[in-house]
Amino acid sequence: MATLDFSQYIGGADNIQVEIAFPSTQKTVVYNFGTNITGWNFHLDYQTVVADTISYNVSTGAPNFAGTKLIGTFPVGNINTGTYVQVLDPSTGTVAITLPGGLYNGPIIPDARSHTPITVVGVTWTDNGTPPQINTHRWAILQAWEPGVISGDPTLAENYAPVIVGA
């Protein structure tokens, strides 16, 4: 069975933020587009993927995905924009977007280096130009085990689908 490396799945470093957080963590980020966004549409979706192994920089603690393989996925989900997207000032393009907690609620091995679930949230916006421009920014959230989360291997969870590449 062939696998994708994580950089192939995520599509490189452009327009992505990578963080380590607990599944219950919810946070709001503010985007400033610097232009009038009246009439723009927003869409939020997510998918949890599972990485085989991840190494970490000893000095900074930052994840290093060199050699990391994507071994499986969970179904895609949508996030309610009416609840989690708040246009603060359309004339200046300021928008508060909340990345909700609880997007992944499956088991986690209490070891951040093995079979790590990573929830990728896509923040997509469409402007009102002709033709409309569509852009997506992604947040990759490495799910860390916390008390109350089931200890276990996510590859054995319901709805997990192994990634199979090639014929």
N, C-alpha and C positions, 0 to 999 in steps of 0.2 A: 504494500500500500504506500503510495507516494504521499507526501504532505507538502503544504505550503509553509514557507517560513513567514514569520509574523510580519516582516516588512513588506512581503508580497501582498499579504491580506490587507494591511492597513494602508498601503499605497504610498509609503514614504513619509517624510517628516513634515511636509507642507500641511498647514491647516489642521494640526492635531496637537492636543495637549494630553500628556500622560501623567496620571496621578495614581497613588496608592490610597485606598480608602476602605472603610468598613461598608458592608452592604446597607447599613442603616443610614449612612451619611447622606445628607441632602444639603446642597449649597446653591446659592444664587450668584451668577456671574453677570456683569453688566457689559454689554457690547455697545460701542460707540462707533456708528458707521460714518459719522461726520458729514452727513447729507440728509436731506429730507426723505423720510421713508414712508410718507403717506401713501397708502395703497399697497404696500409690500405685504406679502404673505409669508408666514413662517410654518415650518413643519418640523416636528421632533420625532425621532424614532430611535430604537436601540436594538442591539443584539449582543448576547453574551457568547464569547468564544472561549475555548480552553487551549492554553499553551502547555506544551509538554514540560519544558523547564525554562527557568529564567535565572540569569545571574545578576548580581547587583554590584555596583561600584563600592569598594570597601570604604572609601573616604566619604563619599556623598550619599550613599544609599540609593542612588538612582538606578532604575532597572536598565539592564543591558540586554537587548534582544538579539545580539549576534548569536546565531545558532539556535534560536528559539523556533520551534515548529508549532504551527496551528494544527491541533489534532481533532477538534470537533467544535460544534456550534449548538446553540439553542435557538428556538424560533424567534423571528423578528417581532418586536412589539412597537406600538405607537404610544406617544406621550401626549396627553391632552394639552393643546396649545392654549386653550381658554383658561386653563388653570396655571400653566407653567411659563407662559410668555406674557410679559407685561411691557407694553410700549410706554416708556416714561415720558419721552418728548419726541414726537414724530418730526418736528422741524429740525432738530439737531441729530436725529437718528440714534437716540439712546434707548436701549431695550434691556430689560432685566429678564434673564432666562434662568429658570430654576432646574437644576439637574436633580430629579427626585431620588430619594432613597428607595430601597426595596425593589429595584429593577431586576436584581438577581436574588432569588431566595432559596437556592439549592445548597447542597453540601459544599463545604470547603475543607481541604486538608489544612490543618494548622501548620503549614510550612509554605511560605511564600515562593518557594522555588520549584514546586512540583505540581503539575496539573492545576495550574492557576486559572480561575475564571477571570476573564477580562470583559467588562461590559463597555461596549463602544456605543456612545450616544452621538447621533448625527443631528446637528442643528442646521437646517436648510432654510434659506431665504430666497424669495423670488421678487425681483423688483418689478416696476410697472413700465419698463422701457419697451421699445419696439425694435427687435424682438426682446422679450423679457430675458433677463440674465438670472441664472440659477446658480447659487453657490452653497457649498456645504462645509461646515467646520465640524471636527470630531473631537470628542473627549474619550480617551481610553482610560477606564478606571479599573486598576488591578484590585480585585476583591480580596481583602484581608480577613482572615478569620477573626471573629469577635465572640464573646460570650453570648449564648443564645442561638448561635448559628450551628446547624447540624454539622458535626465533624464527619467528613467522608469524602470520597472520591467523586468529583462532579461527572466523570466519564461513566459512572454507573447510575446517574440520575435519570428520572423520567424525562422524556423529550430531548435528550442528548443525541446528537447525530454525528458520527465520526465523519471527518473530512476525507474524501477519496478523490485523488487527483490522477488523471490519466486513464488509460484504457486497460 
